[in-house]
């Protein structure tokens, strides 16, 4: 079999879609082809088996369960992309698998099953703490019942309990026994957990770009890796929390309180539930709900497509701006503003008093402002940006990183014409849309061009374009944000005595 054909096959195995693309290539090079005739046993009860079996062609069934006599039970029938077997040579098979037709399986031997255990969802060899901060922020933990081993289905209520176990991981019921389950579609990982790292930008709440990047990461890890996101549309429903001590998880039709007795560092997880809306030959569609305390706080709809040759034109032109190497960084600008005699002394004191947390995104403004946040300016902004550090090579990661960075300073541009002395504002992102036109690296410099054509009825609207250094338009964006003037608190009553 051709290696590329095998890699494409494995990218369609939902259980493997969360792995880095480099792992799929190694797995494809390690598998052994096994063929079976109709009625032939693939593995028998009590045997160890040869590893993890992936059905390439044909169908098989699981025998030896309490419900084996029932006909046409789909959870006991295995077809293309299904998998079964143990990831270790020390466990015995507790059911028999028999070929219903001529059957071809790709078998990953026991000695190579460690390829299924990667350091992160983006890199097979590098631990998360050794990655750049952006990649660390975009790392998610798949929530699952057990590790990648095989099990036997033994209850009518399997799918309900599997969903409960995946979402909450609260208890193992008597309906399921370790080592007794067949890996079918009800076990595929659609639930991920993300956190807000202590050194990640927060702005008093979960940063909107974090929702964008992490939700897109969750969606990307449930599709064929040959398909990359080409557009997304999202809504910010509620403010995200990052320092509570109790979590409420909604489990489908069931709800259960999950007490997290003192979360380490008070990091509140965000549960990302992916809905596989559609899988086609060229396109895939995913909806992702970000859940905290049982409530959906953010939702994203993303479309993925296999890349292909086609028509090519570009009308948008990259503006003429200085190269990023000639511009000052945010840290350098801050140091300069602290001693700038043209700025009010009270402003410089406030800036110096604030603790400065470096962003994981490096930013260089094309026209550094000499004003303050109370200085009126045009509703436009241009700056170069890139992720700090070197990112892993997965193109999906680079698109997630740009989605993360895209929310920085975006909607605030619509406030520029309204700034004045004593100006105060309260703004919240409402929705955010992105179109990815061409591939890029998020750890290379990209030019972000932002303009706000209008603000009205308490809503500011912004448009964005991102160019690579060759002047190619790689991303287009829009966002609408809620813009309000904070209410002045009522003065304390004065005693008349």
MIGUDO-651992 format. One record per residue (C-alpha): residue number from 0; x, y, z. Coordinates in steps of 0.25 Angstrom, whole numbers. Layout:
<pts>
pt i->NUM | x->X | y->Y | z->Z
...
</pts>
This chain:
<pts>
pt i->0 | x->0 | y->0 | z->0
pt i->1 | x->5 | y->14 | z->-3
pt i->2 | x->9 | y->22 | z->10
pt i->3 | x->1 | y->34 | z->6
pt i->4 | x->-11 | y->26 | z->4
pt i->5 | x->-10 | y->20 | z->18
pt i->6 | x->-7 | y->34 | z->24
pt i->7 | x->-20 | y->39 | z->17
pt i->8 | x->-27 | y->27 | z->23
pt i->9 | x->-22 | y->29 | z->37
pt i->10 | x->-26 | y->44 | z->36
pt i->11 | x->-41 | y->39 | z->35
pt i->12 | x->-40 | y->30 | z->47
pt i->13 | x->-47 | y->39 | z->57
pt i->14 | x->-39 | y->33 | z->69
pt i->15 | x->-26 | y->37 | z->63
pt i->16 | x->-30 | y->51 | z->58
pt i->17 | x->-25 | y->58 | z->71
pt i->18 | x->-11 | y->53 | z->69
pt i->19 | x->0 | y->62 | z->62
pt i->20 | x->1 | y->60 | z->47
pt i->21 | x->15 | y->55 | z->49
pt i->22 | x->10 | y->43 | z->58
pt i->23 | x->0 | y->39 | z->47
pt i->24 | x->12 | y->38 | z->37
pt i->25 | x->20 | y->29 | z->47
pt i->26 | x->8 | y->20 | z->50
pt i->27 | x->6 | y->19 | z->35
pt i->28 | x->20 | y->14 | z->33
pt i->29 | x->19 | y->4 | z->45
pt i->30 | x->6 | y->-3 | z->42
pt i->31 | x->5 | y->-18 | z->36
pt i->32 | x->-6 | y->-22 | z->26
pt i->33 | x->-14 | y->-34 | z->31
pt i->34 | x->-25 | y->-40 | z->22
pt i->35 | x->-36 | y->-50 | z->26
pt i->36 | x->-46 | y->-58 | z->19
pt i->37 | x->-61 | y->-58 | z->22
pt i->38 | x->-64 | y->-65 | z->35
pt i->39 | x->-50 | y->-65 | z->40
pt i->40 | x->-46 | y->-61 | z->54
pt i->41 | x->-38 | y->-48 | z->55
pt i->42 | x->-35 | y->-50 | z->70
pt i->43 | x->-41 | y->-60 | z->79
pt i->44 | x->-46 | y->-59 | z->94
pt i->45 | x->-34 | y->-60 | z->103
pt i->46 | x->-23 | y->-57 | z->92
pt i->47 | x->-14 | y->-45 | z->93
pt i->48 | x->-15 | y->-41 | z->79
pt i->49 | x->-5 | y->-34 | z->71
pt i->50 | x->-7 | y->-19 | z->74
pt i->51 | x->-18 | y->-9 | z->70
pt i->52 | x->-26 | y->-13 | z->58
pt i->53 | x->-31 | y->-3 | z->48
pt i->54 | x->-42 | y->-7 | z->38
pt i->55 | x->-37 | y->-3 | z->24
pt i->56 | x->-47 | y->-11 | z->16
pt i->57 | x->-59 | y->-20 | z->19
pt i->58 | x->-67 | y->-23 | z->32
pt i->59 | x->-66 | y->-31 | z->44
pt i->60 | x->-74 | y->-33 | z->57
pt i->61 | x->-71 | y->-35 | z->72
pt i->62 | x->-76 | y->-48 | z->77
pt i->63 | x->-77 | y->-53 | z->92
pt i->64 | x->-85 | y->-42 | z->98
pt i->65 | x->-98 | y->-43 | z->105
pt i->66 | x->-106 | y->-37 | z->93
pt i->67 | x->-98 | y->-45 | z->82
pt i->68 | x->-111 | y->-52 | z->78
pt i->69 | x->-118 | y->-39 | z->74
pt i->70 | x->-117 | y->-36 | z->60
pt i->71 | x->-112 | y->-23 | z->53
pt i->72 | x->-107 | y->-16 | z->66
pt i->73 | x->-98 | y->-6 | z->60
pt i->74 | x->-89 | y->-5 | z->72
pt i->75 | x->-85 | y->-19 | z->70
pt i->76 | x->-81 | y->-18 | z->55
pt i->77 | x->-68 | y->-12 | z->51
pt i->78 | x->-66 | y->-5 | z->37
pt i->79 | x->-56 | y->4 | z->30
pt i->80 | x->-49 | y->14 | z->40
pt i->81 | x->-53 | y->6 | z->52
pt i->82 | x->-42 | y->0 | z->61
pt i->83 | x->-41 | y->-11 | z->72
pt i->84 | x->-30 | y->-18 | z->80
pt i->85 | x->-21 | y->-15 | z->92
pt i->86 | x->-9 | y->-5 | z->92
pt i->87 | x->-1 | y->-14 | z->101
pt i->88 | x->3 | y->-29 | z->100
pt i->89 | x->0 | y->-32 | z->115
pt i->90 | x->-16 | y->-31 | z->113
pt i->91 | x->-24 | y->-42 | z->108
pt i->92 | x->-36 | y->-40 | z->98
pt i->93 | x->-49 | y->-42 | z->105
pt i->94 | x->-57 | y->-44 | z->92
pt i->95 | x->-56 | y->-50 | z->79
pt i->96 | x->-55 | y->-42 | z->66
pt i->97 | x->-60 | y->-50 | z->53
pt i->98 | x->-59 | y->-45 | z->39
pt i->99 | x->-73 | y->-43 | z->33
pt i->100 | x->-67 | y->-41 | z->19
pt i->101 | x->-54 | y->-42 | z->13
pt i->102 | x->-46 | y->-33 | z->23
pt i->103 | x->-33 | y->-25 | z->22
pt i->104 | x->-28 | y->-19 | z->34
pt i->105 | x->-16 | y->-10 | z->37
pt i->106 | x->-9 | y->-15 | z->50
pt i->107 | x->-1 | y->-6 | z->59
pt i->108 | x->8 | y->-15 | z->66
pt i->109 | x->9 | y->-14 | z->81
pt i->110 | x->24 | y->-9 | z->81
pt i->111 | x->19 | y->3 | z->73
pt i->112 | x->6 | y->6 | z->81
pt i->113 | x->14 | y->17 | z->88
pt i->114 | x->12 | y->25 | z->76
pt i->115 | x->-2 | y->27 | z->81
pt i->116 | x->3 | y->34 | z->93
pt i->117 | x->8 | y->48 | z->89
pt i->118 | x->14 | y->59 | z->98
pt i->119 | x->3 | y->69 | z->93
pt i->120 | x->-8 | y->70 | z->82
pt i->121 | x->2 | y->78 | z->74
pt i->122 | x->16 | y->71 | z->76
pt i->123 | x->19 | y->57 | z->78
pt i->124 | x->32 | y->59 | z->84
pt i->125 | x->32 | y->72 | z->91
pt i->126 | x->25 | y->74 | z->105
pt i->127 | x->15 | y->85 | z->106
pt i->128 | x->24 | y->93 | z->116
pt i->129 | x->36 | y->93 | z->106
pt i->130 | x->27 | y->99 | z->95
pt i->131 | x->25 | y->114 | z->93
pt i->132 | x->14 | y->121 | z->101
pt i->133 | x->4 | y->122 | z->90
pt i->134 | x->5 | y->107 | z->87
pt i->135 | x->4 | y->104 | z->102
pt i->136 | x->-9 | y->113 | z->102
pt i->137 | x->-14 | y->105 | z->90
pt i->138 | x->-12 | y->91 | z->96
pt i->139 | x->-24 | y->84 | z->100
pt i->140 | x->-26 | y->71 | z->108
pt i->141 | x->-36 | y->61 | z->101
pt i->142 | x->-46 | y->56 | z->111
pt i->143 | x->-48 | y->41 | z->110
pt i->144 | x->-52 | y->29 | z->118
pt i->145 | x->-38 | y->22 | z->117
pt i->146 | x->-26 | y->22 | z->109
pt i->147 | x->-26 | y->16 | z->95
pt i->148 | x->-29 | y->2 | z->98
pt i->149 | x->-40 | y->-7 | z->94
pt i->150 | x->-53 | y->-10 | z->101
pt i->151 | x->-65 | y->-19 | z->100
pt i->152 | x->-79 | y->-13 | z->99
pt i->153 | x->-88 | y->-20 | z->109
pt i->154 | x->-100 | y->-11 | z->112
pt i->155 | x->-112 | y->-4 | z->105
pt i->156 | x->-108 | y->9 | z->112
pt i->157 | x->-94 | y->9 | z->107
pt i->158 | x->-95 | y->22 | z->99
pt i->159 | x->-101 | y->29 | z->110
pt i->160 | x->-91 | y->25 | z->120
pt i->161 | x->-79 | y->27 | z->111
pt i->162 | x->-84 | y->41 | z->109
pt i->163 | x->-85 | y->43 | z->124
pt i->164 | x->-71 | y->37 | z->126
pt i->165 | x->-65 | y->46 | z->115
pt i->166 | x->-71 | y->59 | z->120
pt i->167 | x->-70 | y->57 | z->135
pt i->168 | x->-60 | y->45 | z->137
pt i->169 | x->-68 | y->44 | z->150
pt i->170 | x->-69 | y->29 | z->152
pt i->171 | x->-68 | y->16 | z->145
pt i->172 | x->-81 | y->9 | z->145
pt i->173 | x->-84 | y->-6 | z->146
pt i->174 | x->-89 | y->-6 | z->132
pt i->175 | x->-74 | y->-4 | z->127
pt i->176 | x->-62 | y->-12 | z->131
pt i->177 | x->-47 | y->-8 | z->128
pt i->178 | x->-42 | y->-15 | z->116
pt i->179 | x->-56 | y->-19 | z->111
pt i->180 | x->-60 | y->-9 | z->101
pt i->181 | x->-59 | y->-8 | z->86
pt i->182 | x->-55 | y->5 | z->80
pt i->183 | x->-66 | y->10 | z->72
pt i->184 | x->-72 | y->23 | z->69
pt i->185 | x->-78 | y->26 | z->82
pt i->186 | x->-64 | y->26 | z->88
pt i->187 | x->-58 | y->36 | z->79
pt i->188 | x->-52 | y->48 | z->86
pt i->189 | x->-61 | y->61 | z->84
pt i->190 | x->-59 | y->67 | z->97
pt i->191 | x->-46 | y->75 | z->101
pt i->192 | x->-42 | y->83 | z->113
pt i->193 | x->-34 | y->96 | z->112
pt i->194 | x->-29 | y->105 | z->123
pt i->195 | x->-25 | y->120 | z->125
pt i->196 | x->-10 | y->119 | z->128
pt i->197 | x->-5 | y->129 | z->139
pt i->198 | x->4 | y->136 | z->130
pt i->199 | x->-6 | y->137 | z->119
pt i->200 | x->-14 | y->151 | z->115
pt i->201 | x->-27 | y->152 | z->123
pt i->202 | x->-31 | y->166 | z->123
pt i->203 | x->-40 | y->163 | z->136
pt i->204 | x->-47 | y->152 | z->129
pt i->205 | x->-44 | y->140 | z->119
pt i->206 | x->-37 | y->147 | z->107
pt i->207 | x->-47 | y->146 | z->95
pt i->208 | x->-35 | y->141 | z->86
pt i->209 | x->-33 | y->130 | z->96
pt i->210 | x->-47 | y->125 | z->93
pt i->211 | x->-45 | y->127 | z->78
pt i->212 | x->-32 | y->119 | z->78
pt i->213 | x->-35 | y->108 | z->87
pt i->214 | x->-49 | y->105 | z->81
pt i->215 | x->-43 | y->105 | z->67
pt i->216 | x->-32 | y->96 | z->72
pt i->217 | x->-43 | y->86 | z->78
pt i->218 | x->-50 | y->86 | z->64
pt i->219 | x->-37 | y->84 | z->57
pt i->220 | x->-34 | y->72 | z->65
pt i->221 | x->-47 | y->65 | z->60
pt i->222 | x->-45 | y->66 | z->45
pt i->223 | x->-36 | y->60 | z->35
pt i->224 | x->-23 | y->67 | z->36
pt i->225 | x->-23 | y->69 | z->21
pt i->226 | x->-34 | y->78 | z->23
pt i->227 | x->-31 | y->92 | z->28
pt i->228 | x->-40 | y->103 | z->33
pt i->229 | x->-44 | y->113 | z->23
pt i->230 | x->-54 | y->121 | z->30
pt i->231 | x->-60 | y->122 | z->44
pt i->232 | x->-72 | y->130 | z->51
pt i->233 | x->-73 | y->132 | z->66
pt i->234 | x->-81 | y->138 | z->76
pt i->235 | x->-77 | y->142 | z->90
pt i->236 | x->-89 | y->139 | z->99
pt i->237 | x->-84 | y->142 | z->113
pt i->238 | x->-71 | y->146 | z->120
pt i->239 | x->-62 | y->135 | z->123
pt i->240 | x->-57 | y->132 | z->137
pt i->241 | x->-43 | y->127 | z->141
pt i->242 | x->-43 | y->127 | z->156
pt i->243 | x->-55 | y->120 | z->162
pt i->244 | x->-53 | y->108 | z->171
pt i->245 | x->-66 | y->100 | z->166
pt i->246 | x->-69 | y->95 | z->153
pt i->247 | x->-83 | y->91 | z->148
pt i->248 | x->-83 | y->81 | z->136
pt i->249 | x->-95 | y->79 | z->127
pt i->250 | x->-96 | y->64 | z->123
pt i->251 | x->-105 | y->63 | z->111
pt i->252 | x->-119 | y->61 | z->117
pt i->253 | x->-113 | y->59 | z->131
pt i->254 | x->-107 | y->70 | z->140
pt i->255 | x->-97 | y->67 | z->151
pt i->256 | x->-89 | y->76 | z->161
pt i->257 | x->-75 | y->73 | z->160
pt i->258 | x->-67 | y->78 | z->172
pt i->259 | x->-53 | y->82 | z->169
pt i->260 | x->-48 | y->84 | z->184
pt i->261 | x->-37 | y->95 | z->181
pt i->262 | x->-33 | y->94 | z->167
pt i->263 | x->-18 | y->95 | z->165
pt i->264 | x->-14 | y->110 | z->164
pt i->265 | x->-29 | y->113 | z->163
pt i->266 | x->-29 | y->110 | z->148
pt i->267 | x->-43 | y->108 | z->144
pt i->268 | x->-44 | y->99 | z->132
pt i->269 | x->-53 | y->102 | z->119
pt i->270 | x->-60 | y->90 | z->113
pt i->271 | x->-60 | y->90 | z->98
pt i->272 | x->-71 | y->81 | z->92
pt i->273 | x->-69 | y->78 | z->77
pt i->274 | x->-81 | y->75 | z->69
pt i->275 | x->-78 | y->68 | z->56
pt i->276 | x->-88 | y->75 | z->47
pt i->277 | x->-83 | y->69 | z->34
pt i->278 | x->-72 | y->61 | z->28
pt i->279 | x->-71 | y->61 | z->12
pt i->280 | x->-60 | y->58 | z->2
pt i->281 | x->-55 | y->72 | z->1
pt i->282 | x->-62 | y->79 | z->13
pt i->283 | x->-64 | y->77 | z->28
pt i->284 | x->-72 | y->86 | z->37
pt i->285 | x->-71 | y->87 | z->52
pt i->286 | x->-79 | y->94 | z->63
pt i->287 | x->-72 | y->96 | z->76
pt i->288 | x->-78 | y->100 | z->89
pt i->289 | x->-69 | y->106 | z->101
pt i->290 | x->-75 | y->102 | z->114
pt i->291 | x->-73 | y->107 | z->128
pt i->292 | x->-82 | y->103 | z->140
pt i->293 | x->-91 | y->96 | z->131
pt i->294 | x->-94 | y->109 | z->122
pt i->295 | x->-89 | y->111 | z->108
pt i->296 | x->-81 | y->124 | z->109
pt i->297 | x->-76 | y->124 | z->94
pt i->298 | x->-79 | y->117 | z->81
pt i->299 | x->-72 | y->115 | z->68
pt i->300 | x->-75 | y->109 | z->55
pt i->301 | x->-64 | y->106 | z->46
pt i->302 | x->-62 | y->100 | z->32
pt i->303 | x->-51 | y->92 | z->27
pt i->304 | x->-46 | y->89 | z->13
pt i->305 | x->-36 | y->81 | z->6
pt i->306 | x->-26 | y->90 | z->-2
pt i->307 | x->-27 | y->90 | z->-17
pt i->308 | x->-22 | y->97 | z->-29
pt i->309 | x->-32 | y->108 | z->-34
pt i->310 | x->-34 | y->122 | z->-38
pt i->311 | x->-24 | y->132 | z->-32
pt i->312 | x->-25 | y->148 | z->-31
pt i->313 | x->-24 | y->158 | z->-21
pt i->314 | x->-29 | y->173 | z->-21
pt i->315 | x->-25 | y->177 | z->-7
pt i->316 | x->-11 | y->183 | z->-7
pt i->317 | x->-2 | y->183 | z->6
pt i->318 | x->0 | y->197 | z->10
pt i->319 | x->14 | y->203 | z->10
pt i->320 | x->19 | y->202 | z->24
pt i->321 | x->33 | y->201 | z->31
pt i->322 | x->39 | y->187 | z->32
pt i->323 | x->37 | y->181 | z->46
pt i->324 | x->52 | y->181 | z->49
pt i->325 | x->52 | y->196 | z->48
pt i->326 | x->41 | y->197 | z->59
pt i->327 | x->40 | y->197 | z->74
pt i->328 | x->34 | y->186 | z->82
pt i->329 | x->23 | y->188 | z->92
pt i->330 | x->34 | y->186 | z->103
pt i->331 | x->43 | y->197 | z->97
pt i->332 | x->31 | y->206 | z->94
pt i->333 | x->26 | y->205 | z->109
pt i->334 | x->40 | y->208 | z->114
pt i->335 | x->41 | y->221 | z->105
pt i->336 | x->27 | y->226 | z->109
pt i->337 | x->31 | y->225 | z->124
pt i->338 | x->41 | y->236 | z->121
pt i->339 | x->34 | y->244 | z->110
pt i->340 | x->33 | y->258 | z->115
pt i->341 | x->21 | y->261 | z->105
pt i->342 | x->12 | y->251 | z->113
pt i->343 | x->5 | y->256 | z->125
pt i->344 | x->12 | y->252 | z->138
pt i->345 | x->0 | y->246 | z->144
pt i->346 | x->-1 | y->237 | z->132
pt i->347 | x->14 | y->232 | z->133
pt i->348 | x->12 | y->229 | z->148
pt i->349 | x->0 | y->220 | z->145
pt i->350 | x->7 | y->213 | z->134
pt i->351 | x->19 | y->211 | z->143
pt i->352 | x->10 | y->206 | z->154
pt i->353 | x->3 | y->195 | z->146
pt i->354 | x->10 | y->181 | z->146
pt i->355 | x->14 | y->178 | z->132
pt i->356 | x->11 | y->164 | z->127
pt i->357 | x->18 | y->161 | z->114
pt i->358 | x->9 | y->156 | z->103
pt i->359 | x->11 | y->143 | z->96
pt i->360 | x->10 | y->151 | z->83
pt i->361 | x->21 | y->160 | z->79
pt i->362 | x->15 | y->174 | z->73
pt i->363 | x->21 | y->185 | z->66
pt i->364 | x->13 | y->197 | z->63
pt i->365 | x->15 | y->203 | z->49
pt i->366 | x->11 | y->218 | z->54
pt i->367 | x->15 | y->218 | z->69
pt i->368 | x->5 | y->228 | z->76
pt i->369 | x->10 | y->239 | z->84
pt i->370 | x->-3 | y->241 | z->91
pt i->371 | x->-11 | y->233 | z->102
pt i->372 | x->-23 | y->225 | z->103
pt i->373 | x->-31 | y->239 | z->104
pt i->374 | x->-25 | y->244 | z->91
pt i->375 | x->-34 | y->245 | z->79
pt i->376 | x->-29 | y->238 | z->67
pt i->377 | x->-34 | y->232 | z->53
pt i->378 | x->-42 | y->219 | z->54
pt i->379 | x->-30 | y->211 | z->48
pt i->380 | x->-18 | y->203 | z->52
pt i->381 | x->-6 | y->196 | z->46
pt i->382 | x->4 | y->187 | z->53
pt i->383 | x->13 | y->175 | z->50
pt i->384 | x->11 | y->163 | z->59
pt i->385 | x->16 | y->149 | z->61
pt i->386 | x->16 | y->138 | z->72
pt i->387 | x->27 | y->138 | z->81
pt i->388 | x->36 | y->126 | z->80
pt i->389 | x->36 | y->115 | z->69
pt i->390 | x->23 | y->107 | z->67
pt i->391 | x->21 | y->93 | z->63
pt i->392 | x->19 | y->91 | z->48
pt i->393 | x->4 | y->87 | z->48
pt i->394 | x->-3 | y->97 | z->39
pt i->395 | x->-15 | y->96 | z->48
pt i->396 | x->-7 | y->101 | z->60
pt i->397 | x->-3 | y->113 | z->52
pt i->398 | x->-17 | y->117 | z->48
pt i->399 | x->-21 | y->115 | z->63
pt i->400 | x->-10 | y->124 | z->67
pt i->401 | x->-14 | y->135 | z->57
pt i->402 | x->-29 | y->133 | z->62
pt i->403 | x->-23 | y->135 | z->76
pt i->404 | x->-16 | y->148 | z->73
pt i->405 | x->-27 | y->154 | z->64
pt i->406 | x->-35 | y->159 | z->76
pt i->407 | x->-23 | y->167 | z->81
pt i->408 | x->-27 | y->182 | z->80
pt i->409 | x->-37 | y->179 | z->69
pt i->410 | x->-50 | y->185 | z->74
pt i->411 | x->-43 | y->196 | z->82
pt i->412 | x->-40 | y->203 | z->68
pt i->413 | x->-55 | y->207 | z->67
pt i->414 | x->-53 | y->215 | z->80
pt i->415 | x->-42 | y->224 | z->74
pt i->416 | x->-50 | y->235 | z->69
pt i->417 | x->-58 | y->236 | z->82
pt i->418 | x->-46 | y->238 | z->92
pt i->419 | x->-45 | y->250 | z->100
pt i->420 | x->-40 | y->255 | z->113
pt i->421 | x->-47 | y->247 | z->124
pt i->422 | x->-51 | y->237 | z->114
pt i->423 | x->-55 | y->223 | z->120
pt i->424 | x->-62 | y->212 | z->113
pt i->425 | x->-66 | y->198 | z->115
pt i->426 | x->-66 | y->189 | z->102
pt i->427 | x->-69 | y->174 | z->100
pt i->428 | x->-67 | y->166 | z->87
pt i->429 | x->-80 | y->161 | z->82
pt i->430 | x->-76 | y->153 | z->69
pt i->431 | x->-64 | y->150 | z->61
pt i->432 | x->-62 | y->144 | z->47
pt i->433 | x->-49 | y->140 | z->39
pt i->434 | x->-46 | y->135 | z->25
pt i->435 | x->-33 | y->128 | z->23
pt i->436 | x->-29 | y->130 | z->9
pt i->437 | x->-14 | y->125 | z->8
pt i->438 | x->-5 | y->117 | z->17
pt i->439 | x->5 | y->124 | z->26
pt i->440 | x->13 | y->123 | z->38
pt i->441 | x->9 | y->130 | z->51
pt i->442 | x->23 | y->131 | z->56
pt i->443 | x->27 | y->139 | z->44
pt i->444 | x->23 | y->154 | z->43
pt i->445 | x->9 | y->157 | z->38
pt i->446 | x->4 | y->171 | z->36
pt i->447 | x->-10 | y->174 | z->42
pt i->448 | x->-18 | y->185 | z->36
pt i->449 | x->-30 | y->189 | z->44
pt i->450 | x->-41 | y->200 | z->40
pt i->451 | x->-54 | y->203 | z->47
pt i->452 | x->-64 | y->208 | z->36
pt i->453 | x->-75 | y->211 | z->46
pt i->454 | x->-80 | y->211 | z->61
pt i->455 | x->-95 | y->212 | z->64
pt i->456 | x->-105 | y->208 | z->75
pt i->457 | x->-95 | y->204 | z->84
pt i->458 | x->-88 | y->195 | z->75
pt i->459 | x->-74 | y->197 | z->68
pt i->460 | x->-71 | y->190 | z->55
pt i->461 | x->-57 | y->187 | z->50
pt i->462 | x->-51 | y->181 | z->38
pt i->463 | x->-37 | y->174 | z->37
pt i->464 | x->-27 | y->169 | z->27
pt i->465 | x->-14 | y->161 | z->29
pt i->466 | x->-3 | y->161 | z->20
pt i->467 | x->10 | y->153 | z->19
pt i->468 | x->23 | y->160 | z->16
pt i->469 | x->22 | y->156 | z->2
pt i->470 | x->9 | y->165 | z->1
pt i->471 | x->0 | y->153 | z->0
pt i->472 | x->-14 | y->154 | z->7
pt i->473 | x->-15 | y->142 | z->16
pt i->474 | x->-26 | y->145 | z->25
pt i->475 | x->-39 | y->155 | z->25
pt i->476 | x->-47 | y->158 | z->38
pt i->477 | x->-59 | y->165 | z->43
pt i->478 | x->-63 | y->168 | z->58
pt i->479 | x->-74 | y->175 | z->65
pt i->480 | x->-73 | y->179 | z->79
pt i->481 | x->-82 | y->185 | z->90
pt i->482 | x->-77 | y->199 | z->93
pt i->483 | x->-83 | y->207 | z->105
pt i->484 | x->-79 | y->218 | z->115
pt i->485 | x->-78 | y->212 | z->129
pt i->486 | x->-90 | y->217 | z->138
pt i->487 | x->-86 | y->227 | z->148
pt i->488 | x->-88 | y->221 | z->162
pt i->489 | x->-98 | y->229 | z->170
pt i->490 | x->-91 | y->238 | z->180
pt i->491 | x->-92 | y->233 | z->195
pt i->492 | x->-103 | y->240 | z->203
pt i->493 | x->-98 | y->252 | z->211
pt i->494 | x->-103 | y->253 | z->225
pt i->495 | x->-111 | y->265 | z->228
pt i->496 | x->-108 | y->265 | z->243
</pts>
